[in-house]
Structure formats: C-alpha cells, structure tokens
Amino acid sequence: MYLVFDVGGTFIKYAWMTGDGEILEKDKVKTPTDPDHTVDDFIRTIQSIYLKYKDKDEIEGIAIDLPGQVDIERGFVYLGGSVHYIRHMYIADMVSNACDGIRVSLENDAKAAALAEVWLGNAKGMKDAVVMVLGTGVGGGVIIDGKVHHGFGMLAGEFSYIPAHLDRARVDSLVCMDQFKTIEEVMTHNIPIASDYMSLAALCYRASVIKGVPRNEVSGELIYKWAAEGDREMNGLLEDMYFEIAKMCLSLYLVVNPEVILLGGGVSSNPLFIEGVKKYIEKLKLLSQIFDDIKIDTCKFNNDSNLYGALYNFKQKFDAV
C-alpha cells in the first residue's frame, strides 16, 4: 500500500492506493499557506496523515507531487510555486524523517499528470509523448522512453514561458512577470508568453473583462454556455485559444516527434475543445506533409491524475514498476 499526496496551493489531496493504482480512500486538507506558515507546518500536516494510516497496513512508500522546480533524484525542491516557504529544501528527506524513515518520492505536479497518462491513461504503451495541462498556466511533461524528461534545471515541460506574440520592437520594454502577484496584473501588462494566450486563466480573464463581471465568477463551463447561446465574442475567445494551442502542438511535434500530444485541464473536458483544436491542426498541417502523422487527444485523467502520476514516479524511482 502507498500513501500518495497531491500538494496544491489551496488543498493537499491524499489517497490510500494499491500498487496497481487503485484508490481505496481519498480526502483532502487545507494546505498551510498563510503568511505565517512555515515548512514545519507542512511537514506536520503530512505526518498527521501518515500517522492515521501507519497502523492500517504496511506502507511501502510515500509519493508526493507539488508545484515548482523539483529534483526527483535528490528529493530537492528549488521553488515550491504557490507553497511559498518551500525553497531550496530536501523535502523528501524531511518527510521521511518525520515518518519513521519511510521511502519518499517527489515530482512536479504537471509532470505527475503526464506520468499518469503514460502509466494508465491515453499514452499507455507509448514511449514518447507530450502532455499539456491548461490551468492557471500551461504546464505538462515531455515523456521520452516512458519517463519524464526534466532537462537542465528541471524546467522541461514548463510551456507557460514560451514566447508568443512578441515582435522585436517590444523587446526593450519587456518586464519580468515574476513581479506580479495576480492574474489580473499579468494580463493587464500583456506579457507575451504562451500562458497569456493558451491558459484557462487567461481565457476567463478576457471573458470577465468583456462581460464586466468579476474574474472569479467566470469559468470554462460558463464561457462555453455563453458561446452556445450565440455570444460572438465568447466564440471568438475560444477560437483564438484553439488556434494558439494548435500552433504550439505543431511546434512540439517537430521538437519531440511524439506518438501523441495529450491536452488536459478542466477546459479539455468539453468535447468542443478537442474538436476546435483539431480543426486548426488540420488547417495548419497544410504547411507540410511532415505533420501528417501528428496525433492529438485529451488526457484520460483530470482530478486524480496527479495522484496516479505521483505513485508511478515512486514506482519508477524505486524500481517497483
């Protein structure tokens, strides 16, 4: 049995899982991310859940995914993304020390989602694949020989930051997006990167401005509802997003030449989403016959994908596959 954690900026989801990926129990607790919280609060949260399960059955390991830059070999986190206090720490060792020395694995959350597809999802049995997850940004993973390719600095698959819609005249006036704290600030400054044109957060922001409603009241489902009711501007926003994603898919196809490119995130659950992306793929394929074999699909997993992927990462790391 395995104890698996999916750490997010709002909640820590956890599951009691078998080695073949069956979820027997799952729940969530609030992530300690208040300004006064520290890594000690985080470790105590993980430890309290471990203590609840340690006498239930033998725990073979703890598998964790979390946001940020993660060195899976050393169990080291350079930056923990929305979990602000996790910086330059050996989180795997810290968790292990608090949990009776049990083996612990770490992986980036979006890369875990990619691993889930390779293990049990729509890339199962494939050696090479690309997974893009469209949410607050555009994360994902590049799979080579069945394993996540992390790259130098653990940044492979951070598609959000790929430059987009940028011309030379603007280069000298660019600002670093890291200085901004909210989606509204980033979008107002029109940062020319992929996440500003492909992410669900960007889509909802633009829709909220057009509709004159608070951004937190806008969702992908609502935008599709408005579009279905004949709202031309909402349909235009969706078409723009499909087009940008299609262009990115063609670029990734040439760089990685994967067997499949999978698209995930909440917005991908609407059947119109993949139809829209494929429509532009077909149009853009006319550029060259080399695109004839490109395959685009949606991810099999959404809400539990990170749990499956975190467990598969553990199994790969400790040769338990």
N, C-alpha and C positions, 0 to 999 in steps of 0.2 A: 504494500500500500504506500501511497505517496501523498504528501501534503503540498498543495500547489497554490501559489499566491500570484494574483494579478494586481499589481500596485498601480493605482491611478491617482490623479490629483485630488479627487473627491472621496473615492472609496478604495478600500483594499478588498477585492473579491478573493475568496479562497474556496478550495474544493478538496474533498477526500476522494482520491482517484485510484483505480486499479492500474496496473502496469500497461494494460492494453487500451487505456484511455477512457474507461467507463467512469462517469461521475456518479458517485454514490450519495454524496451530500455536498451542498454548497451554500454559502452565505456571504455576507459582506459586513465590514465595519468601516466606520469613517476613518479616512486617512488623517493622521495627526499633522496638519499643515498650517496651523495657526502661527502667527509671527513668533510666538514664544516657544513653539515646539522645537525639539532637537532630535538628533538621530537616536538618542536614548529612548525617547517616546516611541519611535518607530520600532526599535528592537523589542521593547516591552510588548508592543501590540502583537508582533509576530510570535513572541514567546508565549503569550497568554493563549493564543490559538493552538500552538503546539502542545501545551500542557493539557489542553482539553482533549487531544487525540492520542497522546503518547501511550496511554494505558488501554486504548481501544483495540489496537492491533499493532503489529510490528511496523514501524515507519521506516521504509528503505531510504527515504531521502526527502529533502525539501527543495522544490523547484520554484523559482521566483522570476517573474518578469516585471520590469519597471521602466519608466521613461528615462531617456537620456543616453549618454555615451557609456557603454558597458564593455569591459574587457572580460569575456566569458572564461578565458583560461585562468586568469588570476582572481576572478570574483571581485573585480575592482570597478568602482563607478567613478568616472571622471566628473560627470554632471548628472544630477538626477532630475532634470527637467522641472516639472511642476512640484516635485518634492524638494523644496528649496535648500534644505540643510544637508542633503546628501551630495557631497562634493569631495572628490579625491579620498575615497574610503574603501577599505576592503570589506564590503558589506557581507559577502558570503562567509568570511571568517567570523565576523561579528555575530551573525545569525547562528552559525554553527556553535560558537562558544556559549551562546545563550540557550542552546537546545541540545545539550548533552553530547556535543561533538558530532552530531549527525552530518552527513554529506549534504552540501548545499550547492545549487547551480543558479547562475544569473543569466538573464538575456534581456535585451531591449524589447519593449512591448510590441512594436510593429514587426520586428524580426521574428518574434514568437508567433505572431499571426501568420507570417509566411511559412514558418515551420509546420504549423497546424495543417496547412493546405498540402504540404509535401507528405506529411505522415498519414493523414486520414481524409484529406479534402480533395479538391479538384485538380491538384497537381500530384496526386498519389501515383507512385511508379515512375515519375519523370525525374530525370537527372538535373535538368536546367529549367528554371522558371523565374519569373519576376512577379512579385505581389506588390500592389499599390493599395494603400488604405487611405481613404479620403475622409478626413475628420476635421479637427482644428487645423491641422496642416496636412501634408501629404507624406506619410511615412510608408515603410514597407521593407521588403527584403529582396536581395538578389540571391537566388539559390543556384549553386554550382556543385555538381556531383552530389546532390541531395543534402548539401549543407549550406548554411547561410554564409555568404561571403561578407566579411566585416570590413576588410580594407585597412589601410593605414589610418590610425586614429579612430577606428570603429565607426566610420561615417557612411559606409556604403549602404545605399537604400534611403538616405535622407533626401528624398526627391524634392522636398519643400523649397530648398535653396537653389535649385537650378534656375539660372537667369531666364527671364521671359519678358517679352515686350520691352526690350531695352535697346535704345539707339545710342550712338556714340556721343551725340550732343548732350546727353543727360549724365554721362559718366562722372563729370566733375562735381555734380550736385547730389550724388548719392549719399545717403545716411545709413548708419547701421541700425537694422531693425531691432537689435537687442535692447536698445534704449527705450523701446515702447513696451508698455505693460498690458495693453488691452488690444483686442482685435480691432476695435474702432480706431485706435491710434495708428495701427499698422495700415489699415485700409485707407484712412484719410491721407496718409503720406504716399499711397500708391507705390509700395515697394515692388520693384519689377522682378519678382521671383514666382516660381510655379505655384506655390500655395495661394497666392493672391488671385489666381485665375482658375484653379482646379479644386480647391478645398471646399468642403461643405460650409465651413465657417465663412468663407468669402462669399459664397452663394447667398447665404442667409443675410449677411451684412448688406449686400447690394439690394436684396429684396426688401429689407427693412427700410432702407433709405427711400426706395421708390414708393413703397406703401405708406410710409410715415408712421410706422409702428415700432416699438422697442425691439431691438435685435433678439432679446431673449424670448420673445413671443413668436419668433419665426423659426420654422423647422423645414426640413426637406419635404416632409409629408404635406405641409401647408402650401409650400411653393408648387408642388405638383397639383394640389387641389385648385389653386388659383389658375394654373395653366390649363387644367381640364375645363375650367369654367370660361375659357376663351381669353384670358388676360395675355395680350400680345407681349407685354414687357417681360412677364414671367417666362413665357415660352422662349423669348429671346435670351434670357439669362441661362436657361437650361441648354439651349443650343450652343451658346458660347462655351459653356463648361464642357459639353460633349466634344466640341471641336478641339479645345485645348488638351483634353485627355487623349484624344486620338493622335494628335501630333506627338505627344510625349510617348505614347505606346510605340509609334514608328521609330522614334529615336532610340528607345530602349531595345527594340528588336534588333537594330543594327549593331548596338554596342555589345549586347549579351547573346543575341540569337537564341532566345529560349524556346522551349517547346510550347509554352503557354504563358500569357500575361494575364494575371487574375486581378480583378478590381474589387475592393471591399470597402467597408464603412456603411453606415446606415443608409446613405443615399442610394447605394447599389442594390438595395432590396426591391426597389420599384422596377418592374420589368421594362418600363420605358427607358430606364437609364442605360442598360446594356444595348438596347436597340438603337438608342441615339448615338452612342459611341461607335458601334459597328457601322452605322450609316456613314459616318465620316471616315472611318477606316477604309471602307470600300471606295470612297471618292479619292482619298489620298493615295491609295495603292496604285492608282494610275501613273504615279510618278515613276515607278519602276517595277519590273517583274520580280525583283528580289523580294518584294513584300508579299508575294502570292501565298506563301505558307504561314503567314502570321496568324496566330490563334488567340482570340480574346474571349475571356469568360469572367464570370463573377466568382467570388470566393464562396465556398460551401458554408463556412462558419462566420458568424458575426459576434454575438455577445460572448460566447465561450471560447473564441478562437485563441485568445492569449493563454488561457489555461491549458488547452491541448498543446500549444506550441512550447510553453514553458516546460511541460513534462517531457516532451520529445527532446528538447535541448538537454535536459538532465540525462536522459537515456543515451543520447549521443556522447555527451561528455564523459560519462562513466561506463561506456561500453555495455549498456544494458538494452540495446536495441534488439 
